[in-house]
Amino acid sequence: MRGAAAALATALLLLAACGRGDPATDPAALQGTVWIADGASLGSLVDGLPREARADVRFEGGQVSGHSGCNLYGGTYEAKGDGSLTIAVGSMTEMACDEPLMQLDSAFTKALGETTAFRVTGAGLLLTGGTVALTFAREVTAPPLPLTGTTWTLDTIGGSGGAVSSVIAGTTATISFAGDGTATGSGGCNGFGGPYTLDGSALHFGDITATAKACAGVDGVMEQEAHVFDLLSQTASFSIEGPRLTLSDASGALLLAYSGVAG
């Protein structure tokens, strides 16, 4: 009887192990970090890249995003427990950089789109399936900056359809949160202020009032500012990772992303 019980226990353990699957191909292992492409991968995509060139990818809840060398990109992905992975890059900002970085934008996003499989190990992430295999390391993030007492400078604008864009060159939009529940900043032309409320990660802005200057020095600055104010009014939550503040709507879609400097 004891032998039969031991055999049954062993069988149950084996079944449990099979049910857990391979941790290296668990889709959840892709999430919760920024994966930075190593130099060898970037060099296999484009020759003559500057030392500081960077391309990365983040997976979260079916949404993929990152920096492709010059621009920011966004899209969707589907990962399965057998290690299969498909990535569809659907949007990209339109900044201009030196030619090698512009080439990296195209080559890196193309390689992501050719990916058919992934594997996460202690050493990092491997994406395969295309003409170039890409290897990544986990980003080591700094402690998150506090929401209040930090000056946040806008660098990414989202909105409807999942499209993202960079801030118009020559404009600076900021926001700061005071401990008394007041937010102030600049929309890129005019200063603004208004109340905000927090409840955990939930964030909502009250009526925002702004000065009424007309700024004609940079094409599109007034339209950009109006869009930023509209996106602030749609904000439902926030997250901070290191020096990055992200504002999202009620569905979790990115609205605005800022880089922070502690006050």
C-alpha positions, 0 to 999 in steps of 0.5 A: 500500500505504501508503494502504491501511495508513493507511486500515486504521489509521484504521478501527481507531482509529475502531472503538476509539473506538466501543468505548470509548463516551461517558465521560459515560455510563460507569457507572463514572464514577458511582462513587468519589465523593459527589455533592452536590446544588446549591442550585438543585436543592434549591430546585426541590424544596422552598421555604424550605430553610435555607442549610445544607440538604444532600442527596447521593448515592453510587453503588457496586457497585449500591448507592446511599446518601446524605443526603436532607436530614434522614435517611440512605437506602439502596437499589439502582441500575442504570446502563448505558452508554447513560446510562440509570439507575434508582434504587430507594430502599429504606430510610431512617432515622427522625430528626425535623427541621424541616418543610422538611428533612422535606419535602426527605427525601420530595421528594429521594428521590422525584426519585431514584426518577423518574430515568431517565438520567445524565450525568457531565461535568467540571462534575458529575453531571446526573440527568434523567427526572423532573419535576425535573432534579437537578445535583450537584457532586463532594464535596471530601473531607478526607484520611482520619483514621487508624484508630488515635488517632481517637475514632469516634462511631456515627451509622448502624446497618445490618444485615440486609436493607440497612435503616439507622437512626440512633442513638437520640437521647440516646445516644452509642456510640463506639469507639477503636482502640489501636496495640496491637490493643485496641479500647475504647469505649461501646455507648451504655450500657456500656463495652467492650473487646476485641482486633482484628486488621488485614490491609489493609482486613480487620478482625476483632474478638475476644471483646468484654467489657463492663460490666453496667450497666442503663441505663433512661433512654432507651427501647431503649438496651439493645437498641441496644447489644446490636445494636451488639455483635452487628454488631461481631462480624460485622465483616470489613472497614473503610473510611475516607473523610475523617472517616467510618469504615464497618464492613462484613460479609463480603459488603460490606454496611454494619454500622456507620458512625462520624464521627471526631475526631482524638485 
